[in-house]
């Protein structure tokens, strides 16, 4: 979606991999080595205690199971409390909309994640958490997923977890148009029957009020069971268009992305970890009700195709029009003989794909690997522990800097960006003003 709006995904606390839970962040002293604004090497301090034709307008035709959402919920009697000023923060996700304003989710590692907003470039953050139902004291931490448009508009949804006494905590999508001063809840999001949990993993909106929400509701052998919802009124009401008990071929394998070009056309990607000797994009032309697999060709570096010993994953979807989009495919290779350091997997090759005809043909370029973040059609980054930049749409890449941490990145222009730098359980907020060549530490605190 380019520089128009940015999709943001956050999974914290209850966050899970296939069949396993993830440990929460701690405040262990980090040892991440970065350069400060003067170029001096230092240790990171802790931050706290993926021309449109005008198609005929066709509304999606309902297909079982589609479930309308119930009426608006009544206010909860116990809601998440706001944090006081002056507290050091651990951020779990950040999205800056310009040099000054931005959104984040974070707080304290052992507390429900809060929704935060900055108006000074990330130094101070105001707790603008909506009146979400507080989790039970003896229950697991809940996840939060956010999507922001600008300094004023944002959406937030919390996961639904099983309350030992009250069952599944109700799920709503909160929306604000005034920078988080006030929030409106959506109608209740109804999880599919028998859900063990409800963990949102993708959310996005277009400028005509159409939006989408994907949530994991269970896991099994080589499966991540999901439900997909769509909205046509900016998030006030949601319709379930994909049910985990339906016959759509999207339930196998963990999902790596979901994006729509308009209310009809969308892409979904999955990481099948070498279980399938083909990389595909799942495509819909009816608003997510039905999906069809569209294979992508193997890059020249894989003359035998996506077969063993290679494990290849599509990700970093970007749709710019109904028939125009891009994605990245990252591969690893099983090593019959372990490397000197004991590794049994080698990275690469990696390929960047672009299409202008809905996937009928593809332009394929090798790229360095990592998540791909675009400013526009030409300029973007490949983001891993080696940071690369392209000025020609991915045809060529230049190494910008090498870091010793993994990051969740956000850029507002070719020079200015932020990242949540992580190495294991260590986390810190860092900032660049030269396109990623140098990073300095920011210590976020709650605003007074």
C-alpha positions in Angstrom: 0.0 0.0 0.0 3.1 2.1 -0.3 3.2 5.5 1.4 -0.6 5.9 1.4 -1.3 4.1 4.7 0.7 1.6 6.6 -0.5 -1.7 8.0 0.9 -2.5 11.5 0.9 -5.8 13.3 1.7 -6.4 16.9 1.7 -9.6 18.8 2.8 -9.5 22.5 2.1 -11.3 25.7 -0.1 -14.2 24.6 1.7 -14.2 21.2 2.2 -17.6 19.9 3.9 -19.7 17.2 2.4 -22.8 15.8 1.4 -24.8 18.8 3.6 -22.9 21.2 3.5 -19.8 23.4 6.2 -17.1 23.4 7.8 -15.8 26.5 7.1 -12.2 27.4 9.7 -9.5 27.2 11.9 -8.9 30.2 13.9 -5.9 31.3 17.2 -7.6 31.3 20.1 -5.2 30.6 20.7 -5.3 26.8 24.0 -5.6 25.1 22.9 -4.3 21.7 25.8 -2.4 20.2 24.8 0.7 18.2 26.3 4.1 17.4 25.0 7.2 19.0 24.4 10.5 17.2 28.1 11.3 17.3 29.1 7.9 15.9 30.4 6.6 19.2 29.9 2.9 19.9 27.7 2.3 22.9 25.4 -0.3 24.5 21.7 -0.1 24.1 20.1 0.7 27.4 16.7 -0.9 28.2 13.7 1.3 27.4 11.9 0.4 30.5 11.4 -1.5 34.3 5.0 -6.9 3.2 -3.1 3.3 -12.8 -5.8 0.9 -11.3 -8.5 -0.1 -13.7 -12.0 0.8 -12.5 -13.6 -2.6 -12.0 -17.3 -3.0 -11.9 -18.5 -2.5 -8.4 -19.7 -5.8 -7.1 -20.7 -6.4 -3.5 -19.5 -9.7 -2.1 -22.2 -12.4 -2.2 -22.7 -14.0 1.1 -21.5 -17.6 1.4 -21.8 -19.9 4.4 -20.6 -19.3 7.0 -21.1 -15.5 7.2 -22.0 -14.1 10.5 -23.3 -10.6 11.1 -22.0 -8.9 14.3 -24.3 -8.3 17.2 -25.2 -4.8 18.5 -22.7 -2.4 20.2 -21.5 -3.7 23.5 -22.3 -2.1 26.8 -19.4 -0.4 28.6 -17.2 -2.7 30.7 -17.4 -2.4 34.4 -13.6 -2.9 34.7 -11.3 -1.4 32.1 -7.6 -1.1 31.5 -6.2 1.8 33.6 -4.0 4.5 32.1 -0.4 4.8 33.2 0.8 7.8 35.2 3.4 10.2 33.8 7.2 9.8 34.2 7.4 6.1 33.8 10.0 4.4 31.7 8.4 2.4 28.8 9.1 -0.8 27.0 7.6 -0.5 23.5 6.4 -3.6 21.6 5.5 -1.9 18.4 5.9 1.6 16.9 4.6 3.5 13.9 5.6 7.1 13.2 3.4 9.1 10.8 5.8 12.1 10.6 8.8 13.5 12.4 6.7 14.5 15.4 3.6 12.3 15.7 3.4 8.5 16.1 1.7 5.6 17.8 3.0 2.7 19.8 1.9 -0.2 21.9 3.8 -1.0 25.0 4.1 -0.4 28.7 5.4 -2.7 31.3 6.4 -6.3 30.4 4.1 -7.8 33.0 1.0 -5.7 32.2 -1.7 -5.5 29.6 -0.2 -3.5 26.6 -1.3 0.1 26.4 -2.0 2.2 23.3 0.5 5.2 23.3 0.8 8.4 21.2 3.8 10.7 20.9 3.9 14.3 19.7 7.6 14.9 20.2 9.3 12.3 18.0 9.2 9.4 20.5 10.6 10.9 23.7 7.3 11.2 25.6 4.2 9.1 25.1 0.6 9.7 26.3 -1.4 6.7 27.4 -4.5 6.8 25.2 -5.7 3.2 25.7 -9.4 2.8 24.9 -11.8 1.6 27.6 -11.0 -2.1 26.9 -12.1 -4.8 29.3 -9.4 -5.5 31.8 -8.0 -9.0 31.8 -8.7 -11.3 34.8 -5.8 -11.4 37.3 -5.3 -15.1 36.9 -5.6 -15.0 33.1 -2.9 -14.8 30.4 -1.7 -11.4 29.1 -3.7 -10.2 26.1 -2.4 -9.1 22.7 -3.0 -5.8 20.9 -3.1 -5.1 17.2 -3.1 -1.6 15.8 -3.5 0.2 12.5 -2.9 4.0 12.1 -3.5 6.4 9.3 -2.2 9.7 10.6 -1.8 11.6 13.8 -5.5 11.4 14.5 -7.0 8.2 13.1 -6.2 4.8 14.4 -7.8 1.4 15.1 -7.0 -1.0 17.9 -8.2 -4.5 18.7 -7.3 -6.7 21.7 -7.3 -10.5 21.7 -10.0 -12.5 23.3 -8.8 -15.0 25.9 -10.6 -17.4 28.1 -11.6 -15.9 31.4 -11.8 -18.9 33.9 -15.1 -17.6 35.2 -16.7 -15.7 32.3 -15.6 -17.5 29.2 -14.1 -15.7 26.1 -13.5 -12.0 26.8 -15.6 -10.0 24.2 -13.7 -8.6 21.2 -14.4 -5.2 19.6 -12.4 -3.0 17.3 -11.8 0.4 18.8 -11.5 3.5 16.5 -10.5 7.1 17.1 -10.4 10.2 14.9 -9.0 12.6 17.5 -5.7 11.2 18.4 -7.0 8.8 21.1 -8.9 11.3 23.2 -12.1 9.5 22.5 -12.8 6.0 21.2 -15.8 4.2 19.7 -16.2 0.4 19.8 -17.4 -1.7 16.9 -20.2 -4.1 17.2 -19.0 -7.3 18.9 -16.7 -9.5 16.8 -18.1 -13.0 17.1 -15.4 -15.7 17.2 -16.2 -19.0 15.5 -17.7 -21.6 17.8 -15.3 -23.6 19.8 -12.4 -21.1 19.6 -9.6 -21.8 22.0 -8.5 -18.2 21.7 -8.9 -15.2 19.4 -5.5 -13.6 18.5 -5.7 -10.8 15.8 -2.8 -11.0 13.4 -3.6 -8.6 10.5 -5.7 -5.5 10.3 -6.0 -2.9 7.6 -8.2 -0.2 6.1 -8.6 1.6 2.8 -9.7 5.2 2.4 -13.2 4.2 1.3 -14.0 2.7 4.7 -13.3 -0.9 3.7 -11.2 -2.9 6.1 -10.1 -6.4 7.1 -9.2 -8.3 10.2 -7.6 -11.8 10.4 -7.4 -13.7 13.7 -5.9 -17.0 14.7 -8.4 -19.0 16.7 -6.5 -22.4 17.0 -3.5 -24.3 15.8 -2.8 -27.9 14.8 -0.2 -30.0 13.0 1.0 -27.7 10.1 -2.2 -25.6 10.5 -3.0 -22.2 11.7 -6.8 -21.9 11.9 -8.0 -18.4 11.1 -11.1 -16.4 10.7 -11.2 -13.3 8.4 -13.7 -10.4 8.9 -14.4 -7.4 6.6 -16.0 -4.1 7.2 -17.5 -1.5 4.8 -18.2 1.3 7.3 -14.8 2.1 8.7 -14.8 -0.6 11.4 -18.2 0.0 13.0 -19.6 -3.4 11.9 -17.7 -6.6 10.9 -18.8 -9.6 8.8 -17.0 -13.0 9.1 -16.2 -14.1 5.5 -13.8 -17.0 6.2 -14.6 -19.6 8.8 -12.0 -22.2 10.0 -14.6 -24.9 9.5 -15.3 -24.0 5.9 -13.7 -25.4 2.8 -11.4 -22.5 1.8 -7.8 -23.7 1.3 -6.2 -21.1 3.7 -6.2 -22.9 7.0 -2.9 -24.9 6.5 0.4 -23.3 7.4 1.1 -20.1 9.4 0.0 -16.9 7.7 2.5 -14.2 6.8 0.3 -11.4 5.4 -3.1 -10.3 4.2 -3.7 -7.2 2.0 -6.6 -5.9 -0.1 -6.5 -3.5 -3.1 -10.2 -2.7 -2.8 -13.3 -4.3 -1.4 -13.0 -7.3 -3.8 -9.4 -8.1 -4.6 -6.9 -9.3 -2.0 -3.8 -11.4 -1.4 -2.9 -13.8 1.5 0.5 -15.4 2.0 1.5 -18.5 4.0 4.7 -20.0 5.3 4.5 -23.8 4.6 8.1 -24.4 5.6 9.0 -26.7 2.7 5.9 -28.9 3.1 4.8 -27.8 -0.3 7.2 -27.7 -3.3 5.6 -24.5 -4.6 5.3 -20.9 -3.3 1.8 -19.5 -3.9 -0.3 -16.4 -3.2 -3.9 -17.0 -2.2 -6.0 -14.5 -4.2 -9.6 -13.4 -3.7 -11.9 -11.5 -6.1 -15.0 -11.5 -4.0 -14.0 -9.7 -0.8 -12.4 -12.7 0.9 -15.2 -15.2 0.7 -13.4 -17.5 -1.8 -9.6 -17.9 -2.3 -7.6 -19.5 -5.1 -3.9 -20.4 -5.1 -1.7 -18.6 -7.7 1.8 -20.0 -8.0 4.8 -17.8 -8.4 7.8 -18.9 -10.5 11.0 -20.0 -8.8 13.9 -17.5 -9.2 16.8 -18.2 -11.5 18.9 -19.2 -8.5 16.6 -22.2 -7.9 16.7 -24.0 -11.3 15.0 -27.0 -9.7 12.2 -24.9 -8.3 11.0 -24.6 -4.7 11.9 -28.2 -3.8 14.0 -29.8 -1.0 16.5 -28.8 0.4 15.0 -25.3 0.1 12.4 -23.9 2.4 10.8 -20.7 0.9 8.4 -18.2 2.5 6.4 -15.4 0.8 5.9 -12.2 2.8 6.0 -8.4 2.6 2.9 -8.0 0.5 2.3 -4.6 -1.1 -0.8 -4.0 -3.3 -0.8 -0.7 -5.3 -3.8 -1.5 -7.5 -6.1 -4.4 -8.3 -3.6 -6.0 -10.8 -0.4 -4.4 -9.5 1.6 -5.6 -6.5 4.8 -7.0 -5.1 6.0 -9.5 -2.5 9.2 -11.0 -1.3 10.2 -14.7 -1.1 12.9 -15.6 1.4 14.5 -19.0 1.3 16.7 -21.2 3.5 18.6 -24.3 2.5 19.0 -27.5 4.6 22.6 -28.4 4.9 23.5 -32.1 4.7 26.7 -31.3 6.6 26.3 -28.7 9.4 28.4 -25.5 9.0 31.4 -24.9 11.2 29.2 -23.0 13.8 26.8 -26.0 13.9 24.1 -24.3 11.8 22.0 -26.7 9.7 20.3 -24.0 7.6 21.9 -21.5 5.2 20.2 -18.3 4.2 19.2 -17.6 0.6 18.4 -17.2 -2.2 15.9 -14.4 -1.8 13.7 -12.9 -4.5 11.5 -9.8 -5.0 8.4 -10.3 -7.2 6.4 -7.6 -9.0 3.3 -8.0 -11.2 1.2 -5.6 -13.3 -1.3 -8.2 -14.5 -2.6 -9.9 -11.3 0.1 -12.5 -11.1 -0.2 -13.8 -14.7 3.5 -12.7 -15.2 6.1 -11.6 -12.8 9.3 -9.5 -12.8 11.8 -11.2 -10.5 14.9 -9.7 -8.9 17.2 -11.1 -6.3 17.3 -9.1 -3.1 19.3 -9.3 0.1 16.6 -10.8 2.3 14.6 -9.5 5.3 11.3 -7.6 5.5 10.7 -5.1 2.7 9.5 -1.7 3.6 8.5 0.8 0.8 8.2 4.5 0.8 6.9 4.5 -2.8 7.3 2.5 -6.0 11.0 3.1 -6.3 12.4 3.7 -2.8 12.5 1.1 0.0 14.6 -0.9 2.4 15.4 -4.6 2.9 15.5 -4.9 6.7 17.4 -7.5 8.6 20.6 -7.4 10.6 22.1 -6.0 7.3 20.1 -3.0 6.2 19.9 -2.4 2.4 18.3 0.4 0.4 16.9 0.5 -3.2 16.2 3.6 -5.3 15.0 1.6 -8.4 12.1 -0.5 -7.2 14.3 -3.4 -6.1 16.4 -3.9 -9.2 19.5 -3.1 -7.3 20.4 -2.8 -3.6 23.1 -0.9 -1.6 24.2 -1.9 1.9 23.5 0.9 4.3 24.6 -0.6 7.7 25.0 -3.8 9.6 23.5 -4.1 13.1 23.6 -6.8 15.8 19.9 -6.7 16.6 16.6 -7.6 15.0 14.3 -4.6 14.4 10.7 -3.6 13.8 11.2 -0.5 11.6 9.2 2.6 10.7 10.4 5.3 8.3 8.7 8.6 7.5 11.0 9.8 4.7 14.3 8.6 3.1 16.4 9.8 6.0 14.3 9.5 9.2 13.3 6.3 10.8 12.8 4.5 14.1 13.2 0.8 15.2 12.5 -1.4 18.1 15.9 -3.1 18.4 15.7 -6.6 19.9 18.2 -9.2 20.8 16.5 -12.1 22.7 14.6 -10.5 25.5 16.5 -7.2 25.3 14.7 -4.3 23.7 15.4 -0.6 23.1 14.0 2.2 20.9 16.6 3.6 18.4 16.4 6.3 15.8 18.2 7.3 12.6 18.4 10.6 10.7 20.5 9.3 7.8 18.5 6.5 6.3 19.7 3.8 8.6 23.5 4.4 8.4 23.7 5.3 12.1 21.3 4.7 15.0 21.0 6.5 18.4 19.1 5.6 21.5 15.8 7.1 22.5 14.5 6.4 26.1 10.7 6.7 26.0 8.7 7.7 29.1 5.1 8.4 29.7 4.1 12.0 29.3 3.3 14.0 32.4 
